[in-house]
Structures are given as structure tokens and as C-alpha cells.
């Protein structure tokens, strides 16, 4: 480990003042839209299959689309990211497309758009949003973006509101079962399948080679707690790897910063130089910033949950060599790789969604700029697939049965493969190995699609 100590010494004079400020972590948290806790199970209560769901009539179905003002966040923090365009117009385009193509099982889609202010995110504000969607609007379904607090999804389930969740959070099989039939993810994978596949891919790519220890920075939440303890740690143990876990309370910026700082100190003391991130709170860039100030050097694993594009777009925010040696898995191209690494647009579902927007005059210069629009499109297409298959009252249970039956026909525009159907409630079915390439200072995919491990 002498070489690691030498690298630490050589970089002591290369730290920006930003790295010594908790304000950087706060800005990162805001820019990445989500440092809230993950989700405990809440239970959806008894399911009524004979009565129409809220927000439905014989003529229409009300659906609320939540939007986070990422351009405002970018303006506040000064960080670089591609503009997402006008989400409200994008929702209007999807509404027109649905209604021009038979509606939702013959009913018109009544789309309502609501901004959510990420700068004031808290359990109280997310409960307020839930109340607005379920009580004021009485919506049949909500399309969620940027909702990370632990009370959000149980709130919607208890109100019998279908959730099409396009927030990049860690929803595991237990949570899907607890909130059934209300919680679905039309763009991203089931968390259990991701974690198992992630560790297998890291092992195959030599991330653990020559090591018997690995550090895990883990969001402290019920979902992540059971997944890390019951899946990740035993799987690493089978590989002969001991896991040193730093649990991070992501409730607010104070607990977040303290947890990350303590983790960096603990890992440095234990002389561990391989670090993974689990929990879906996009902890990687924040940890790297804090670790740099503590002169802790390591090679990091990477996944779509860690927002790879942020590292590339904002090289001055984290230590300059943080990305060196990064390897992992990617399942969300809009925030993984640049267009010169994966042709944009791709044939199939992605092109179909972009065509819908283009008809309404909404275009995107890059795939990253479409990182919200594509999941919106996924949500609407899955909503339509299920509704078109329902005979009789439209409610979450009947809709879910139709998706279970017909979900094999669904393809996400935001990622790879298809896992929907036969009881699966998260759509992404495959990943690609992803690593940082120094010759282009960018992340690249390697190899073909690999199905997520669903065992």
C-alpha cells in the first residue's frame, strides 16, 4: 500500500478551497436532485379490484406529472449540466400523442403538470405534494421525479394512487411487494437485481483483484439496509472480500456531510483503497469531494445511480484524478455516456419517443438533454399499455394485471432490455459494463447488454 500513501502525499497541495467546505456538499446535493433518505415500506392497504380508481371516469383519466426545475438548480449551484428543455411542453406532447392514438383504453388522458422545488425538499414538502396530487387533484396516477424522502411512496400507496416512479432511487423487491400494486418503475431496474449484477461485474472486471477488503458508502435507509446486509455483504463474503460499511444518514446536509466525512476517515485508517456506493442517493461525487479534503485516495466503482455525467461535466468540483480507474455498470445512457460513445438517437423505443416530442416541436441536442423527457415517455407508454389491456373498471390492480400479462411488449427508451411482465415492476432488464477512459476523459460502455441477475 506504499504506492497509495505516496499518491496521497503528492496530492496534498492540489486541493481546492471548495474541497474544504461543507457548502460544496450542499450544492452537490441540490444539483444532483436528491440527498433525501430512501424508502421504507408503507403498505398500500386492501386492493379493490371492482371499483374504478381515483381520477377516472368513462371519458378520462387524470395523471399528475411532477417536474423538478433542474435549470433553476443549475443556476443556483453554478454546476454544468445539459438543459432538460420544457418539461411542461413535453407532457403536453405526450398527452396529445396518447389521445390521438386511442387514449388510455378509450379514455382521454388528462395530464396535469406540477413543479416541485428541490431547494425546499423535506418530508413535509413531499407529504404536501402527495396531498395535492391525491386530494386536490384526486389523480389516478402520478409520475414521480426527484422524490427521495421516506414518506413519499407509502403516502401515494395509502391513497390508492398508481406511481410511475422515474426518480433514480433504490426500490427493492420487498418495497414493490409492500406497496403493490401501486409502485412501478418504467425506466430503471429492480434494486436487488442491480446490486447482485453490480458486484458480479466488478469482480469480473478485476475491481477487487489483490484486495481482501472493500469500502461501501451506503445510504442509511430500510431498503438499503436490508439489501446491503442480506445481499451485498454475503455476496462479497463469498468472493473472499470483507466489507467495511459506512452508513450515511441522508436526511439533511448536516448528517450527510458528517457520515461521508467519518467514512473517509475510517477507510483511510483501515488502509482500504477500493470504494463502492450503494443506496441510490448519488453519494459518489459528494464523497469524493470530502475524501479529497481528507487526503484519502481510492479507486471508485461507478454506476448509473452515481450520475457519471456529473463527474465529466464538472471536473473542477471533485479531485482531478477521482475518475481514474472507475469501472462498474450503466443502465441509463442519458446520464452515463456522451453521444459520441453511443449513437443518438438509438433505433427503437428511444427514436419513437423522440418522434413524439418532435411532432410537438420539442427537440433535444443531446441524449443528456432528454434525460427527463425519455423517462416521461416510458411512463406514458407503460401507462397506456396497461390501460389498453383493462376490461371493466380502471384501477391500479386491474392495470397491474394487464401489465403483468402484456408487459413483455414493453421496451424502455431510457435503458437496455425489458424485465417487465410476470410480476416484475421495474422495467430495465440489462446493463453494460461502464468505465472511465482517460484518452477521452469520458465514460464508455464496453461489450454487449448483460441481463440483470434476477435470482
N, C-alpha and C positions, 0 to 999 in steps of 0.2 A: 504493500500500500504506500510505499515511499513516493512513488510517482504521483499519487493523488495529493500527498502533502506538498510536494514541490509545486504542483499546479495551483494549490491554494495560496502558497506564498507568492507566486508570480503574479497573481491577480489582485493582491491586496490594494494596489494603488489604482485599480481600474474600476472603482465603484463610483457611480453617480450619486449625488446627494439624494436623488429620488429613492435610491435603494435603502436609505436610512430613515425613510419617512413612512409612517402609517397612512399618510394621505394617499400615497401611491396605491396601497392595497385597497383603500376605499374607492378610489377612482376605477381601479381594475374591476372591483366587484360590481360597480354600476355599469361599466362599459360592457361587461360580459353578461349583463342582464340576469343576475341571479346569484346571490350568496345566501339565500334562504335555506332553511332546513328542508330535508326531503320529507317523504310522506309516510305516515303511519296508516295502517288500515283503519277504515272508519265503518265499513259495512253499509250496504245500500238498503237494508231492511227487506221486507217481503216484496216480491215482484208480482205485480198484477198484469197478467197476460191478456185479460179480456177487455180492459178499458184503454181507451186512447190515451197516449201520453200528454203531458202538458204542452201547450203551444201548438196543438194540432187541431185542424178541422177537416172536413171533407174537401175543402178547397186549398188549404195552405198549411205550411209547416214553418214555424218561426225558429231561426237559428241565430245565435249571437256569436259573432267573431270578435275575439279580443286582439287588440293590436298594441304593441309596445313601441313608443316613439324612439326608435333607435337613432334617428338623426339628431334628436334633441340630446340624447345621451352622448352621442359623439361630440356635439358642440360643447356640452358641459365638461367632458373629460379631456378633450383635445386629442383623443386617440383616433387612429386611422382605421376606417372600415368602409366597405362599399355601401353606398346608399341603397336602401331597400325600395325606393320609389314611393308610390302612394298606395298603401295597403287598402284604404277605403275604396279606391277605384278598382283595385284588384278583386275585392269581394263583390263589387257590383258586376264585374265581368263574369265572375263565376255564377252569380245569381242569374244573369241573363242566359248563360250557357245552359244551366240546368233547366230553366223554364222554357227555353227554345228546343229542348230535347226530351220532352215528356215529363218534366218536373220530377218530383220525388214520389214515385208510384202514382202519378197522375195529379199530385198536389203541387201547387206553386211553392217554390222556396221563397220565404220572406226573410231576407238576410238583414240583420241589424249589426252595425259596426260600433264597437266601443273601444276608445283608447284607455290604456292602463298606464299610470305614471310609475315607472320603475324607480324613480327617485324617492318615492314615499312608500316603497314596498314594506309590508309588515303583515303579520297575521290579521290585524284589524282591517287593513285595507283590502286584503284578499277576501275576507269574510264579507265586507261591504260589497265587493264586486259580485260575489256569489249571490248575495241578496238581490242586487239589481237585476242579475240575469234570471234568477229563478222566481223572484216575487214580483218585481216591477215588470219585467218583460215576459215572465212565465214561458220561457223558451223550452222547446223540445230538446235542443242540443246546444252545446257551447263548444267552440273551437278555441282551445287554450294556448296562449303563448306567454312565456315569461312568468308563469305561476309556479313558485317554488316553495311556498310555505306549507307547513304540515297539515293545516286545517282545510286547505282549498278543495282537494278532490273528495274527501268524505262529505263536505258540505253539499256539493253538487249531487253526489250519490244519494244522500239522505232526502234530497228534494226530487229525486227520480228524474234527474236531468242527464241525458246522454252526454258523455265527454269524449270529444275527439281531441286528444292531447298531442299537440305538436311542440310542446316545451321539451327541451332536451334534458329530461330528468330520468332518474333511475327508478323505473316502475318494475317490480319483480312479479313473479307468478303468484305469490301469496297475495300481494296487493290487488292484482287483477281479479283473483278469486274473491277476495273480501268485498270488493266494490262491484262485482258482477251484478247485472250485465251492463253497467254504466260506463266503465272506463275502457278506452281503446286508443291505440297509438298507430295512426295510419302511415307514419314515416320512419319510425325508429324501432330498434329491436327490444325484445324482452330482456330485462337486465341479467337474469340468471344465465341465459344463453350467451350474452355478451361476455360476462366475466369468465365463464369456462373457456370460451373460444380465445379470449384475450390472453389468458395465461398459457394456453397451448401454443398460440402463435409466438409469444415472447420466448418460450422455451425453444421452439423450432428455429427461431432467428438468432439464438445464441445470447439473448439478453442476460441470462443467468450464468453463462459459462464462467467457470473458475470461481464462482461465488457460492457460499452456503447461507447467505443472508440477503434479504431484500427489505427495503423500507416501503411501507404503504401509508400514504397520506389518505385518510378516509373521512368522509363526511359522517358526522355522528348523527345517525337517524335510524329509526327502526328498520327500514328497508335495507340500508347498507349494513347495519349491524348484523342482521341475520345472514346476509349474503357473504360478507367478509368472513364471519366466524364459521358458517356452515358450509361454505363452498370454496372461497378463495384460499383461506389458510390451510384446510385439509388438502386441497389440490397442490398447493406449493409444497406441503409436507411430503407428499408422495414423490415429489421431484428432489427431495433432499434439501429443500430451501426453508430456512426459518424466517418467519415474517415478523418484523418489528413494526407494529401498527401505531401510528399517531392519529388518535381520534380528534377531529376538529369540529367544534360546535359552530355551525354556520348561521346561528340565529341572528347575529348582528356583527358589525365590523370589529367591535372590541374583542368578542370571543373568537372570531375568525382569526384575527391577527395573532392573538395570544397562542392559539392552538398551532398555527403554522410556525410561529417562532419557536415554540417549545419542541415541535417536531424536528426542525432543522438542528437545534442544539442536541437533541437526543441522538439523531442519526450520525451527526459528526462525532460525538463521543464514542458511539459504537463502531466508528470507522466503516460505515456502510456507504457504498458508492453506487448503488442501484436503487432507483425510486420509482414506484408506481403510484397512480392516483385512482381511487375508487369512490364513487358516490354521486357522480353527475353534477357536482356543483362547480365544475370548471376551476379546480383548485390549482392546476399546474402552473399557470403564469404567475399567480399570486405567490405560491410557494417559492418559485424560482427567484422572484424579486426579493423576498425576505431572506431566503437562503443565501443569496448573493451578498447581502449585507452582513451575514454571519460567517462569510468566507467558507461556506460549505459547498464543495464541488461534488457533483454526481452526474451520472448518465441517467436520463429520464426516459421512461416509457411514455407513449403518446397514444391517444385515441380520439375519436370524434367528440367525445364528452369534454375534452380539454381544449376545444376550439383552436385547432392548429393554425388557422388563418390569422389569428390574433398575433401569434409569435412572428409571423412573416411580415405582417403589416406594420408592426410596432417594434422594430428591432432595438430601439433605444430604451424601452421600458424595462426589459429584463437583461441580465448579464449577456454580453455579446456571444459567448460560446455555449449558452444554455442548450441550444438545439443540436449541438454536435453529438452524434451517436443516437439520437432519438429514433426509436422504432416501436411499432405497435400495430394497431388495426384501425381502418377507416371504414365507415359505413354511410357517411353523409358528405358527398362530394362538394356541395356548396360551401362548406367550411373546412374542407380538407386540402384540396389541391387546386392549383391555378388551371385556367382553361387550356394552356399550352401543354399541360400534363394529361388532360382528359378532354377530348373534343367537346365543345359546347355549341349547340345543344346535342345531346345524345338522342339516338333514334328511340322510338317507342314512347313510353309514358312521359318522359321529360319534354320531348318535342310536342306531344299532344297538349300538355298543359300550357306550354309557351304559345301555341297556336290559339288557345282560348283567350289568353291575355292580348295577343296581337290583334285579334278581331276587335277588341275594345280599345285599341291604341296604346296598350301597356307593353313596353318592350324593355329588355334588360341587356346591358352591355356585357355583363359577365354572369357566370353562374353564381358567384358570391352575392351579387345584387339580387338574385332570385331566391335567396336562402329562406325567406319567409313566404314568398309567393308560391313556391313549389310545394311546401307542406300544406298551405291553404288549399291548394288544388288537390293534394292527396286526400285531405279531409272531406272535401266536397264529393270527390269521386267515390270514396268509400261510403259516404252518407247516401249517395244516390244508389249505389249497388245494393245496399241493404234495403232501402225503402222500396225500390222497384220489385223486390222479392217478397214483400209482405202482402198477404191477402187478409183483409179484415182490419181491425183497429191497429193503428201505428203506435207502437210503444217500444221502449228500449229492449224488452225481452223478445218481442217478435222481430224487431230489427236485427238483434244479435243472432237469432236463429237463422235468419236469411243470410247473414254474413258467414256464419259457420258453414252453411250449405254451399254458398256460391263464392266464398272468398278466394278460392283457387284462381279465379279470373282476375283478381286484383293485382296491380303492379304499382309500387310506389315510384313516384317521379323523383324522390329525394335520395334514393339509395339503390341497393342491389337486392335482387331476388325477391321472393314473396313467401312469407310464412303464414299468411292469413288463411283461415278456414280450419275446420275440425277442432274448435276450441281455443285456438291461438288468438290473442287480442293485440298483438304487436306485429306490424307488417314487414319490417325489414328482415329479409331472410338470409343475407350473406354479407360478407365483408371482404376487404382486400388488405393485404399487408401494406403498411404505410411506413415510410421512413423519411428522415430529413437528408437531402442530398446537398452536400457542400458546394458542388460545382454550379448549381443554380440558386443556392440559398432558398430552397423551396422544399415542400413536402411532395413526395411522389408515391404513386401506387406501384406495387410490384406483383406480378403474377395474375392469375385469374380469380374470379369470385370464389370464395370459400364459404360453404353453408355454415351458419351458426350451429353450435353444438346444442341440441335441444334435449339431451338426455337429462 
